[in-house]
Amino acid sequence: MSNMTFVHGGELIGRSLSAQGVSALYTLCGGHIAPIYEGCLNHNIAVIDFRHEQAAGHAADAHARLTRNIGVAAVTAGPGVTDAVTAVANAYQARSPMILLGGAAPLKTKGMGALQEMPQTEMFATFTKASFTIENTADIPARMEEAFRVALSGRPGPVFIELPFDVLFNAIDAPNEAPSKVTIAPVEPEAGQIQAMFALLREAQKPLIIAGTQVYWDEAHDALRELTEQTGIPVYTNGAGRGTLAMNHPNCFKGTRGKALREADVVLLIGTPLDFRLKYGQGWNPASKLIQVENDAAELNHNRTADIALCANARLVLEALAEGLQGVRYDPWLAQVGEWEAVDNEKLAGWTALEDVPINHFRFSAAVNEFIDEDVLVVGDGGDIVSAAAKVVQLTLPGQWLDPGPLGCLGVGAPFAIAAQHLYPAKKVLIINGDGSFGLNGFEFDTAVRFNLPIVSIVGNDAGWGQIRGPQVQMVGRERAIATSLAPTRYDKVVEALGGYGELVEQPEEILPALRRAFASGKPACINVMLDPDGMAKTGASMPYIV
């Protein structure tokens, strides 16, 4: 390799990642994938190694979301690959174009029982957009480009690439052509469908926009704001759509979506599946019309037949609507939704003002919200504590909020935060953690310490799996409520032991000062806030497990 005539498979991987603009590889080491590290070093790609492959996969997912590009994790064969399964499944449900590079036993001994040999590509086939083995070193550039294109096109999603040991270590003549970056052209809406939307919306008295993940991916936030300001259509945000219209915008609403759907006559659903979060499209105004804009044809007419259904770029649709609806306004309807929201906010204000000790979940959330500004990126990782925070926290920027997505996968907190802090060193990265979720990947604070990434977790500690325990206690009583209790563990001390900063908070007025001290420490940190185990039930806001 000294004269660069020959290159190994890991170098070809590095070249492809570099050409695509991938700046970091998230990993846990193994002999099967060692050449990939060499390729990354050769192309100035940061290699961030985690303590569990699931966490490396989650970090790649977050990287993809935050860059609107490919995120990549590399794990070793067998248990390395199986450990990453949950992260890939979560990325699939959340529509994240992450690539998982999995090591594998050599092709030449396939089926003979090599170390950590197992069938891997079949395992991923049902929850990836593609899952395949690269069998020839020379094929790596073309297959990587194919993976990038598949991951980014249409509905974004993950791809699994199996890389056998001998394919990675093999050296070949250097390819003549350098790889190029894959970009996906926006899909134009058909003129006839846009005209049909105009017709519905010009007749409407009570239209709604529900802006979901696709609004974020298509960078349609400015178009969304301009359309709602021009027309007065009320907006609710969902999934990664949170922050695409600032939550303090007078046309953005949070707490009254169900009520508004029971009255709306036209619902414009953009990149939001009709899943449990929207009650499968049931319980709406039976006379309402549905306009569904998607990047995934399989989601069109799923659970409810749309009056107008199209696969198109969200920004282009919103811009066309703004042009075609000039002079059309829905002010009485906007005022009505505003009145409902004011009543909901008044109730919420009572909850956030509670001075109980142990601390109530909503009082906790209010203190966190007071800390958040445009320099703070927030990761939600928990059950009750995140559902409470989601009602209170005011997000003002697209991409400011990260949560697992519809799979509801706990444990994303530290891995998401590590990727975010690496990408945006000037940002303050804050995890809103449940005590249960902290336990899943809390050891990644070791990773944050090693890479000097000063993420902060504020743990709402009610010593239990609250979102499950609350309904369980209501159903069977405390004496039969089992498998849902935890200890009031000092997670702050755990992070201190790993080399970070920690504080215990038991009084509501101490939350905000503790947050400020944590970020001022310049270290990865944990603020462990003791919460009332019955806090959600006392406000009537406890969310039963959704089936």
Sequence and secondary structure as in RCSB ss.txt:
>XXXX:A:sequence
MSNMTFVHGGELIGRSLSAQGVSALYTLCGGHIAPIYEGCLNHNIAVIDFRHEQAAGHAADAHARLTRNIGVAAV
TAGPGVTDAVTAVANAYQARSPMILLGGAAPLKTKGMGALQEMPQTEMFATFTKASFTIENTADIPARMEEAFRV
ALSGRPGPVFIELPFDVLFNAIDAPNEAPSKVTIAPVEPEAGQIQAMFALLREAQKPLIIAGTQVYWDEAHDALR
ELTEQTGIPVYTNGAGRGTLAMNHPNCFKGTRGKALREADVVLLIGTPLDFRLKYGQGWNPASKLIQVENDAAEL
NHNRTADIALCANARLVLEALAEGLQGVRYDPWLAQVGEWEAVDNEKLAGWTALEDVPINHFRFSAAVNEFIDED
VLVVGDGGDIVSAAAKVVQLTLPGQWLDPGPLGCLGVGAPFAIAAQHLYPAKKVLIINGDGSFGLNGFEFDTAVR
FNLPIVSIVGNDAGWGQIRGPQVQMVGRERAIATSLAPTRYDKVVEALGGYGELVEQPEEILPALRRAFASGKPA
CINVMLDPDGMAKTGASMPYIV
>XXXX:A:secstr
 TTSSEEEHHHHHHHHHHHTT  EEEEE  GGGHHHHHHHHHTT EEEE SSHHHHHHHHHHHHHHHTS EEEEE
 TTHHHHHTHHHHHHHHHHT  EEEEEEE  GGGTTS  TT    HHHHGGGSSEEEE   GGGHHHHHHHHHHH
HHSSS   EEEEEEHHHHH EEE  SS             HHHHHHHHHHHHH SSEEEEE HHHHHTT HHHHH
HHHHHH   EEE GGGTTSS TTSTTEE TTHHHHHHH SEEEEES  SSGGGGGG SS TT EEEEEES GGGT
TSSS  SEEEE  HHHHHHHHHHHTTT   HHHHHHHHHHHHHHHHHHHHHHT   SSB HHHHHHHHHHH  TT
EEEEEE SHHHHHHHHH    STTSEE   TT  TT HHHHHHHHHHH TTSEEEEEEEHHHHHHHGGGHHHHHH
TT   EEEEEE SB HHHHHHHHHHH GGG  S B     HHHHHHHTTSEEEEE SGGGHHHHHHHHHHTTS E
EEEEEB TTHHHHHT       
